[in-house]
Amino acid sequence: MTERRQPSLSTDTLPTREAAAIELLSQVCRELDSIVFATSLGAEDMVLTEIIRRERLPIRIFTLDTGRLPAETLELIEVVERHYGTQIERYAPHADAIADYVSRYGLDGFYDSVPARQACCRVRKLEPLKRALAGQSAWVTGLRAEQSVTRAELPAREWDAANGLEKINPLADWSEHEVWAFIRHHRVPYNPLHDQGYPSIGCAPCTRAITVGEDVRAGRWWWENPETKECGLHRREFAPRQPSAHPAIERDRSAA
């Protein structure tokens, strides 16, 4: 696999960062049952895959196969399964829901408006995610606070009221340089699109390479304002972790 071209990065902070991430995940595994890791096969998710498999943590790994993923992402799923000797479960959208969306908006109708794009994300991502999280106690993500304005002040652990479980963000305070230092240091496999200017990779029609000086998520839904650039999987409808009680909050699907 082609090595990512970027300046030499110090690994001085890696032991501390790794230890904190491992301790957080280990603590969650001691406290809770039925923990899952939602991977999009991005750089951050590859860091967590390495940690979960190396530490033999009882965390099941799944991905959302939207039907519009780049070929490189689909190929990486197979690479990861061979490299770590594990299976990544795939959750796909329902065919009838896709047909309904195409009938109403067109195959690529998400370019026309934010509501149309959000409707596509609901069909291809949110509904499959809901199935993947059903009955689980917590889900792990590779989110980082510095990725976008919608993820500022991201905590390492929070209560996801919309899905009714805890959400764990072990890399919340990691920098992009630390992510890539980890990948290089541990020789972790990663998506070759990263070497072609794609720091953030989603569905193929909604992702482009970025230019020098652009934000790392500038290539995601590039036709929208930064404030709307979330698919709904990680909307900031969360509360600080409440160990004693987690009241259910009814989800407004039309606003998801």
Secondary structure, DSSP 8 states (H G I E B T S, - for coil): -----------TTHHHHHHHHHHHHHHHHHH-SSEEEE--SSHHHHHHHHHHHHTT--EEEEEE--S---HHHHHHHHHHHHHHT---EEE---HHHHHHHHHHH-TTGGGT-HHHHHHHHIIIIIHHHHHHHTT-SEEE----GGG-GGGTT--SEEEETTTTEEEE-TTTT--HHHHHHHHHHHT----GGGGGT-SS---GGGB----TTS-TTTTBSTTS-GGG---STT-S-EEE--SS--------GGG-
